[in-house]
Amino acid sequence: MGLARGWSVALAGVTGRLVGVEADVGPGLPGFGLIGLPDTALSEARERVRAAVQNSGEAWPKQKVTVSMSPADLHKRGGGFDLVLALVVLAAAGAVPEDATAGMVVLGELGLDGSVHGLRGVLPAVAAVGRSGLTRVMVPVANVGEAGLVDGLEVVGVASLRHALAVLRGEPVPEPVERLGPMPRRALVEPAEVPDLADVRGQAEARRALEVAAAGGHHVFLHGAPGAGKTMLAERLPGLLPELGRAAALEVTEIHSVAGVLPTGGGLVTRPPYARPHHTATTAALVGGGSGALRPGAVSLAHRGVLFLDEAPEFRAGVLDCLRQPMESGEVIIARAALTARFPAAFLLVLAANPCPCGKAADLGRGGGCSCTPHVRRRYRSRLSRPLLDRIDLQVYVDRPSRVELIGAADGESTATVAERILTARHRALHRLTGTPWTLNAQVPSRALRREFRVEDAAVRILERALDGGWLSARGMDRVLRVSWSVSDLAGKPRPGPSEVGAALALRSGVTDGWAA
């Protein structure tokens, strides 16, 4: 009997870390010892692995089996280590050549019958393998398409423990080919059909706000009467965003892999994602976390895309205020006693709200009957805190479209037309920001706005009057400047003038139903 070594990967958030797995089979009372900070699910693997080995027609060693997982101070979680445990134990027992597992990273959870189940987080785990210098990785057959997105690796998909042993021994695969199924190495996730902006009747100002938001990466607050089209507008914003580049698509796909929301077979997410959590969502559901393995929240599932919070005041105030940090930094860092996980969270936020709980406050001037007292309306609106609203660049009132707009007006511009204009504006911004760490106008810091990217002098005087009149705070002025650059890029102008700054001010502070700008 002897010693065998293999490799696997432990995940913390979307960051993988290589784990060495050593098995020793030697003299002593029969038993299976597992050391190296395993969690409960991994500790239970001892019985699961033993049953899978025996049900696959292999003999379990009748000696003392000791498995060590290193580094010893790294917590190992979940059932994804099952397959590597079975293989290194059998290699140590002489059932598999010892060197067969030494240079291969193995991921997979075993069923009691020896079948290999698919896993969450295979893409970031395999990406960690690519960075380590190792070149061979064995994954469940259900995850082959996902793992194949990483360049420079030999990916082996297995459907069962018997299949994995046949690969290591160089024997014919025991399963029929049709059970394995053809798995493409490079699959794309088919995007869902995107609603067309041409479906929205009227709402010229709100449509313009979406265009500016998509061009510069600005957050949006849509407020107004129920049925005015706030949700329709928000649903069409992802279609206005450009397709993700290779690096961004891999980053988004890694997050979706860890969350377990990739379609069967995996694939690269090339369209900006769209997340719409319910207003009963908890803090962990929104920003990530959990009591066991840390999972990404809605803010990370919307990374490089759109996070839409409908009926925003119905969310708990503490949950909403958790958005402030990722809105500034573009990431969520979740710290626990045992580990710290980082999840990217660079999303475009869209909030939607009615004027009051009953939604009829906007109709008071039209003879409508709002049943909410002034105190109820104030309390409802106070759920969106001033610090949160102050971080939102575009705050637009959405009124109900008129009868003429609903019935007689021609269709507005389509999503494809507006998206082409947005792509051109983004190229202008990217050219201007060449040599800087920023790619969008919303990312440019205050110091650079005042020193490197100055607006016309006549536009500055408009901002001075707004500051002197108390209509604008210092932070609000910076946000107006950023929006004015996006308006300028859409208009094809070299820098913002009075009309662009005026338009940005209107999009920042257009309030007609009592919400604070």
Disulfide bonds with the S-S distance in Angstrom:
none
